[in-house]
């Protein structure tokens, strides 16, 4: 079962990373968090950081938020998922 506990522990890391990036980039630079799978849960926790301008969620099991508004961010949010396959890897089942 996926729980947000590990994401809560990991969320400060992207925030520290973003602060470091801000220190070495142009003042008007944009920062996009590109997050995949369980990483989208971590990014959901880091989304309120004002440094984040865009949030891209790929193959997400969910962010822990009920809606995009619950992420409490001004960032533009995009999400994508792949096709649903039946019958395990490679598909085939019906």
N, C-alpha and C positions, 0 to 999 in steps of 0.2 A: 504494500500500500504506500502510495506517495503521500508524504506529509510535508507541511511547510517548515518544519523545525530546522532542517539543514539549510533551507533557503534563508531563514532568519539569521543563521550563523554566517552565511556567505554574503549577504547583502551589503555589509559595510565595505567589503573588498572592492566592488565596482565603484562605490562612492569615493573611496580613497584614490583609486585609479583615475577617475574623472577629475578630481581636484589636481592631481599631478599633471594630467594632460592640459588642463586650463592654464597651468603655470608656464607651459612651454609652447603654447599656440597663440595665434592671433586672437585679439579680444572678441571678434565676432564669429569665431569658429563654431560650427555646429557639431554636436556629438550624437551619433546614432548608436543605440545598443541593439545589436543583432543577436537574438537569443534563440537557442534551439532546445527542444525537448524539455528536460527538467530545468535547464538554464532559464527558461521563461518564468519559472517560479521565482528564481533569484532576481531576475530583471523586474518582475512585478514589485518586489520589495524595494528595489533601487529606483524605480520609475519616478517617485516624487522629487528626486534630486533636481534642482533647477538647472544643472548643467546639461541634462538630457533633453535634446531637441526632437529626437525621433526614436521610436521604439518599434522594432520589427520582431514579431513572434512567429517562429516556424516550428511546426510539429508540436505544438504546445499541449501538455496535459491540462493546462489551466494555469492561471497566475495566482490563484487564491482569492481573486476579486470576483464579485458577482457581475460586475459590468466594467466597461472601460472607465467610467466616471469614478468608480471606486479605487482606481489606481492613483488618484490625486496627483495628476501630472498635467502640465501644459503641452507636453510632447505630442507630436503627431503619432498615432498608433496604427500599425499595419499588422495583419495576421494572415498566415497561409498554412495550408495543410496539404499533404499529398493525397492521392486516391486511396480510398478504403479498399484493402485487399482481403479477400476471404480465403480461408484455407492455409493460413500461415505464409511464410516468405515465398514470394513468387506467385502468390494468388492461386487461382484455379478452382477453389471450392465455390459452391453456391449457397 
